[in-house]
Each structure stands twice: as C-alpha cells, then as structure tokens.
C-alpha cells in the first residue's frame, strides 16, 4: 500500500470555500427538484420509495445511464457470476439509488421523532453507547451502501449529536436545500473544506462525526487498499483523526430489508498504535474498506456501483487489476 504523508490539512479538506452565485440553470434545476419533492409529500413512504425504484430502473433500461460502468464493475467484483446475474444486480443498484434519492427527500417529513419507525432496529448499538460514555467522541465510517442518508438520520434520532462530512454540490441552491433537509432530519453538516477545523472540535465535544469513504477524491490524502482485490484510492482522514485524537471508529450501514424498513448494522473498526503512524493509518483504512466489502458482498444490489471505484490506482498496478471500466 502507498500513501502520501499524514497531513491533517490534506486528510479531510483545505481552506473554507467561498459562497457561489447560482446561475439561471441552477435556479431552473432547483425549481424542478422542489416541485418533484412537493408532489412526493402526497405519497406514503412505501409508495414514494417504490416510485423511486421505478424511476431508478429507467436509468438502467432503457436510458442506460452509466449502465456500462455499473455492469463492468459488478462483473469485476464478482467474476464467478454470469451476465444474467450481473444485469440483475445492476438493475437492483439503479433501483436502490432511485429509492435512496426519494427517501432522502422525505426524511425531514418524519423528523427525529418518527425516523426510528423506519427501522427494525440496530445491531451492536452498545458500540455507540460505549463511545458516548467515554466522552471522547466517535468517528462513524460508511460507504454508499443501503441508504446512507437514513443511517445518519437514525443515529441522530437516537439522541446522538451527529455531524456528517459532506462535499458541496455543483448547484449552490440545491446544496443549501439538501443541507437544510439533513439538518431538519437531525444531522449537522460539516463541508469537507471545513473538516480539518471543525472535526476535532466536534469530537472533543463528544459528538459523532460521520464519513463516507468509498470515493477516491482528488486533493484528499488517501491510501490505496484492496477493494474486491483491486487497489482503490481510499481517504484516510477518519484514520488520521482517530489516531491523533484517540477516538474510536465504528462502521455503520443502514441496509434495506424486504418489508421496506432498514436495519442499522454497526461494527467496530480496530484502531491500534504500534508507534509507526503511517503504517497504523494504512491499517485502519484497510480495515474499514474490508468491512465495507464484506457488507457489499451480502447485498451487492444496494451498492452505488455508478462511481468508478478503481479509477485512480497506483502506476504499478498489474493490468489484470486495473480499472475494469477503461
């Protein structure tokens, strides 16, 4: 594994970004989204989610939006399955993405008081309680699996002060709107450009801070670790903060169940200090990536295969382990 030096500034973001002025296209896009969301509020949770699945499926067939990327990555991750199974998983991934988009828009309607109704429960919740009792804060890590928005909302609804690291969106109006809906669902947002400054403060106040780590973003300190046997660029910010501030790390994912509800799965991520900070950081990154892969193998149709996970790799990566979408 290779990684740049452990620089806390590069680990989670740079200087705060300046406000952006919306364009006419941004305003038109925002108006259309708000109209759709308003219409969704006339539907029940289950009907709205099912509508999202049908809309998402259109992206697979007939529209074919990133279908080639999705299917090639699934085939690379599961080389033993046939084309029919690849297409089934791919369609499910498009449906899950559609559901997640619609459900995220509806979460504020439920609010912290009712969001737990959307869950059948949580496994290993004692990991959160133990961290809160210690008073050192908690780092929650996860990937784009199941419904990541619902996971954060549920944790906040259980009374945990929860702050989520999030990248700004291209449309500033939509970015502000999504941030506001997340906060109405009980979460607070730390934009990645502010993460270096605000994350330590939040942890020292005993809050939980959530990171989605399964996208290799330019400008973030990262480690190349195996993901389905291929080297994948993985942000190391959560590991850096865990070691510097001696904070526990817990993997969290809200998986969709057959009855339409979710179940939160929590798993402790081992944080060990050997005196070699670089090696210790890499080990933590590899561990939370391994746990994510374990859960993706359980429900591959609930993963966000639309992102080119292996787009950025070391120069010496063997040809057979290169990005399958090339």
C-alpha positions as CSV (number, residue, x, y, z in Angstrom):
1,X,0.0,0.0,0.0
2,X,1.1,3.5,-0.7
3,X,0.1,6.8,0.7
4,X,1.2,10.5,1.0
5,X,2.4,11.8,4.3
6,X,-0.2,12.1,7.1
7,X,-1.0,15.8,6.7
8,X,-4.1,16.7,8.7
9,X,-4.9,19.6,6.3
10,X,-4.9,17.2,3.3
11,X,-6.6,14.5,5.2
12,X,-10.1,16.0,5.1
13,X,-10.1,19.2,3.1
14,X,-8.5,22.5,2.6
15,X,-9.5,26.1,3.3
16,X,-13.2,27.0,3.6
17,X,-14.7,27.7,0.2
18,X,-16.3,31.0,-0.8
19,X,-20.1,31.3,-1.4
20,X,-21.1,30.7,-5.0
21,X,-23.7,32.6,-7.0
22,X,-26.4,30.5,-8.6
23,X,-26.9,30.7,-12.4
24,X,-30.2,30.6,-14.3
25,X,-29.7,26.9,-15.0
26,X,-29.1,26.3,-11.2
27,X,-32.4,28.1,-10.5
28,X,-34.3,26.1,-13.1
29,X,-32.9,22.8,-11.8
30,X,-33.7,23.8,-8.2
31,X,-37.3,24.7,-9.1
32,X,-37.9,21.4,-10.8
33,X,-36.5,19.4,-7.9
34,X,-38.6,21.3,-5.4
35,X,-41.7,20.6,-7.5
36,X,-41.0,16.9,-7.5
37,X,-40.4,16.9,-3.8
38,X,-43.7,18.7,-3.1
39,X,-45.5,16.0,-5.2
40,X,-43.8,13.2,-3.2
41,X,-45.2,14.5,0.0
42,X,-48.7,13.4,-1.0
43,X,-47.5,9.7,-1.1
44,X,-46.8,7.3,1.7
45,X,-43.2,6.3,2.4
46,X,-43.6,2.9,0.8
47,X,-45.3,4.2,-2.3
48,X,-42.8,7.0,-2.7
49,X,-39.9,4.6,-2.3
50,X,-41.4,2.2,-4.9
51,X,-41.8,5.2,-7.3
52,X,-38.1,5.9,-6.8
53,X,-37.2,2.3,-7.6
54,X,-39.2,2.5,-10.9
55,X,-37.6,5.8,-11.8
56,X,-34.2,4.5,-10.9
57,X,-34.7,1.4,-13.0
58,X,-35.2,3.6,-16.1
59,X,-31.6,4.6,-15.7
60,X,-30.6,1.0,-16.3
61,X,-33.1,0.3,-19.1
62,X,-33.9,1.9,-21.4
63,X,-31.8,5.0,-20.7
64,X,-28.6,3.2,-19.9
65,X,-27.1,6.0,-17.7
66,X,-23.7,4.7,-16.7
67,X,-25.0,1.2,-17.2
68,X,-21.7,0.1,-18.8
69,X,-19.7,1.4,-15.8
70,X,-22.1,-0.3,-13.3
71,X,-22.1,-3.7,-15.0
72,X,-18.4,-3.8,-15.7
73,X,-17.6,-3.1,-12.1
74,X,-20.0,-5.7,-10.8
75,X,-18.6,-8.3,-13.2
76,X,-15.0,-7.4,-12.0
77,X,-16.0,-7.7,-8.3
78,X,-17.9,-11.0,-8.9
79,X,-16.0,-12.8,-11.7
80,X,-17.7,-16.1,-11.0
81,X,-21.3,-14.9,-11.8
82,X,-22.8,-14.8,-15.3
83,X,-24.2,-12.0,-17.4
84,X,-27.7,-12.5,-16.2
85,X,-26.8,-12.1,-12.6
86,X,-24.7,-9.1,-13.4
87,X,-27.7,-7.4,-15.0
88,X,-29.9,-8.4,-12.1
89,X,-27.6,-6.8,-9.6
90,X,-27.1,-3.7,-11.8
91,X,-30.8,-3.2,-12.1
92,X,-31.2,-3.5,-8.3
93,X,-28.4,-0.9,-7.8
94,X,-30.3,1.5,-10.1
95,X,-33.5,0.9,-8.1
96,X,-31.7,1.3,-4.8
97,X,-30.3,4.6,-5.9
98,X,-33.7,5.8,-7.0
99,X,-35.2,4.8,-3.7
100,X,-32.4,6.5,-1.7
101,X,-32.9,9.8,-3.6
102,X,-36.6,9.8,-3.0
103,X,-36.3,8.7,0.6
104,X,-33.7,11.3,1.4
105,X,-36.2,14.0,0.3
106,X,-38.9,12.6,2.6
107,X,-36.8,12.1,5.8
108,X,-37.5,15.7,7.0
109,X,-41.2,15.0,6.9
110,X,-40.7,12.3,9.6
111,X,-38.2,14.2,11.7
112,X,-36.2,12.8,14.6
113,X,-39.3,11.7,16.5
114,X,-40.6,9.3,13.8
115,X,-37.4,8.3,11.9
116,X,-36.9,5.3,14.2
117,X,-40.2,3.9,12.9
118,X,-38.4,3.4,9.5
119,X,-36.0,0.9,11.2
120,X,-36.4,-2.6,12.6
121,X,-33.6,-1.9,15.0
122,X,-29.8,-1.6,15.3
123,X,-27.2,-4.3,15.7
124,X,-24.4,-3.5,18.2
125,X,-25.8,-0.2,19.3
126,X,-23.7,-0.7,22.5
127,X,-20.7,0.4,20.5
128,X,-22.2,3.9,20.2
129,X,-23.2,3.9,23.9
130,X,-19.7,2.9,25.0
131,X,-18.1,5.6,23.0
132,X,-20.5,8.3,24.3
133,X,-19.9,7.1,27.9
134,X,-16.2,7.5,27.4
135,X,-16.8,11.2,26.3
136,X,-14.1,11.2,23.6
137,X,-16.4,11.4,20.6
138,X,-16.9,8.8,17.9
139,X,-15.9,8.5,14.3
140,X,-18.6,6.7,12.2
141,X,-17.4,5.5,8.8
142,X,-19.5,4.0,6.0
143,X,-19.9,3.7,2.2
144,X,-22.6,4.4,-0.4
145,X,-24.5,1.2,0.5
146,X,-28.1,0.8,1.5
147,X,-29.5,4.2,2.5
148,X,-26.6,6.3,3.9
149,X,-28.8,9.3,4.5
150,X,-31.2,7.3,6.6
151,X,-28.3,5.8,8.6
152,X,-27.2,9.3,9.7
153,X,-30.7,10.4,10.4
154,X,-31.4,7.3,12.6
155,X,-28.3,7.8,14.6
156,X,-29.2,11.5,15.3
157,X,-32.8,10.5,16.1
158,X,-31.4,8.2,18.8
159,X,-30.1,11.2,20.6
160,X,-26.5,11.2,19.4
161,X,-25.1,14.6,18.4
162,X,-24.2,13.7,14.8
163,X,-22.2,15.8,12.3
164,X,-21.7,14.5,8.8
165,X,-18.8,15.4,6.5
166,X,-20.3,16.3,3.1
167,X,-18.9,17.6,-0.2
168,X,-20.6,20.7,-1.7
169,X,-22.8,20.1,-4.7
170,X,-22.4,21.8,-8.1
171,X,-25.7,23.7,-7.7
172,X,-25.5,26.0,-4.7
173,X,-29.3,26.3,-4.3
174,X,-29.6,22.5,-4.3
175,X,-26.6,22.2,-2.0
176,X,-28.2,24.6,0.6
177,X,-31.5,22.8,0.3
178,X,-30.0,19.3,0.8
179,X,-28.1,20.7,3.8
180,X,-31.3,22.1,5.3
181,X,-33.2,18.9,4.8
182,X,-30.4,16.9,6.5
183,X,-30.5,19.3,9.5
184,X,-34.3,19.0,9.7
185,X,-33.7,15.2,9.9
186,X,-31.5,15.8,12.9
187,X,-28.0,15.9,11.4
188,X,-25.5,18.8,11.2
189,X,-23.3,19.2,8.2
190,X,-19.5,19.8,8.0
191,X,-18.5,20.6,4.5
192,X,-15.2,18.9,3.6
193,X,-13.4,22.2,3.2
194,X,-14.1,22.9,6.9
195,X,-13.4,19.4,8.1
196,X,-9.9,20.0,9.4
197,X,-11.1,22.8,11.6
198,X,-14.4,21.6,12.8
199,X,-14.0,17.8,13.1
200,X,-11.6,17.9,16.1
201,X,-13.8,20.4,17.9
202,X,-16.9,18.2,17.3
203,X,-15.1,15.1,18.6
204,X,-13.8,16.9,21.7
205,X,-17.4,18.0,22.4
206,X,-18.3,14.3,22.5
207,X,-20.2,14.3,19.1
208,X,-20.2,11.6,16.5
209,X,-18.7,12.6,13.1
210,X,-19.6,10.6,10.0
211,X,-17.5,10.0,6.9
212,X,-18.4,8.2,3.7
213,X,-15.0,6.9,2.5
214,X,-15.6,4.9,-0.7
215,X,-14.8,7.6,-3.3
216,X,-11.3,8.5,-4.3
217,X,-11.4,12.3,-4.4
218,X,-8.6,14.5,-5.8
219,X,-7.0,16.6,-3.2
220,X,-7.6,14.3,-0.2
221,X,-4.9,12.3,1.4
222,X,-5.6,8.7,0.6
223,X,-4.2,5.2,0.9
224,X,-4.5,2.5,-1.9
225,X,-6.1,-0.5,-0.2
226,X,-7.7,-3.6,-1.7
227,X,-11.4,-3.4,-2.5
228,X,-12.6,-6.7,-4.1
229,X,-8.9,-7.5,-4.8
230,X,-8.2,-4.3,-6.7
231,X,-6.3,-1.3,-5.3
232,X,-8.7,1.5,-4.6
233,X,-7.9,5.1,-3.6
234,X,-9.5,5.5,-0.1
235,X,-9.5,8.6,2.0
236,X,-7.5,8.3,5.2
237,X,-9.0,11.3,7.1
238,X,-11.0,9.2,9.5
239,X,-7.9,7.1,10.4
240,X,-5.8,10.2,10.9
241,X,-8.3,11.8,13.3
242,X,-8.8,8.5,15.2
243,X,-5.1,8.2,15.9
244,X,-4.4,11.9,16.6
245,X,-7.3,12.3,18.9
246,X,-7.5,8.7,20.3
247,X,-11.2,8.4,19.2
248,X,-12.9,5.0,18.5
249,X,-14.1,4.2,15.0
250,X,-17.3,2.3,14.1
251,X,-18.5,1.2,10.7
252,X,-22.2,2.0,10.2
253,X,-24.6,1.0,7.4
254,X,-28.4,1.0,7.0
255,X,-29.4,-2.0,4.9
256,X,-32.8,-2.2,3.2
257,X,-35.0,-5.1,4.4
258,X,-37.7,-6.9,2.4
259,X,-40.5,-5.1,4.3
260,X,-39.3,-1.7,3.2
261,X,-37.7,-0.8,6.6
262,X,-34.0,-0.6,7.4
263,X,-31.7,-2.2,9.9
264,X,-28.6,-0.4,11.1
265,X,-25.5,-2.5,11.3
266,X,-22.6,-1.3,13.4
267,X,-19.2,-2.9,13.6
268,X,-16.1,-1.8,15.5
269,X,-13.0,-0.9,13.4
270,X,-9.8,-1.9,15.1
271,X,-7.5,1.1,16.0
272,X,-4.1,0.0,17.1
273,X,-1.0,2.1,17.7
274,X,2.4,0.5,17.1
275,X,4.5,3.7,17.1
276,X,4.6,3.7,13.2
277,X,1.9,6.3,12.5
278,X,1.9,5.8,8.7
279,X,1.5,2.0,9.0
280,X,-1.1,2.4,11.7
281,X,-3.1,4.8,9.5
282,X,-2.9,2.5,6.5
283,X,-4.1,-0.5,8.6
284,X,-7.2,1.4,9.8
285,X,-8.0,2.4,6.2
286,X,-7.6,-1.2,5.0
287,X,-9.8,-2.4,7.9
288,X,-12.8,-0.1,7.2
289,X,-12.6,-0.9,3.5
290,X,-12.6,-4.6,4.2
291,X,-15.7,-4.3,6.4
292,X,-17.5,-2.3,3.6
293,X,-16.6,-5.0,1.1
294,X,-18.0,-7.7,3.5
295,X,-21.4,-5.9,3.5
296,X,-21.4,-5.2,-0.2
297,X,-21.0,-8.9,-0.8
298,X,-24.1,-9.5,1.2
299,X,-26.3,-7.1,-0.7
300,X,-24.5,-6.0,-3.9
301,X,-27.7,-4.6,-5.4
302,X,-27.7,-2.0,-2.7
303,X,-24.3,-0.6,-3.5
304,X,-23.6,2.6,-5.5
305,X,-21.7,1.0,-8.4
306,X,-22.2,4.1,-10.5
307,X,-19.0,5.6,-9.2
308,X,-15.8,4.4,-10.8
309,X,-14.3,3.0,-7.7
310,X,-11.0,1.9,-9.3
311,X,-10.5,5.0,-11.5
312,X,-7.4,6.1,-9.5
313,X,-4.8,3.5,-8.9
314,X,-1.0,3.2,-8.4
315,X,1.0,3.4,-11.5
316,X,2.4,-0.1,-11.0
317,X,-1.0,-1.8,-10.7
318,X,-0.9,-5.0,-12.8
319,X,-3.0,-5.0,-16.0
320,X,-5.4,-7.6,-14.7
321,X,-6.3,-5.4,-11.6
322,X,-6.7,-2.2,-13.5
323,X,-9.9,-0.2,-13.6
324,X,-12.4,-2.5,-15.5
325,X,-14.3,0.4,-17.0
326,X,-11.3,1.6,-19.1
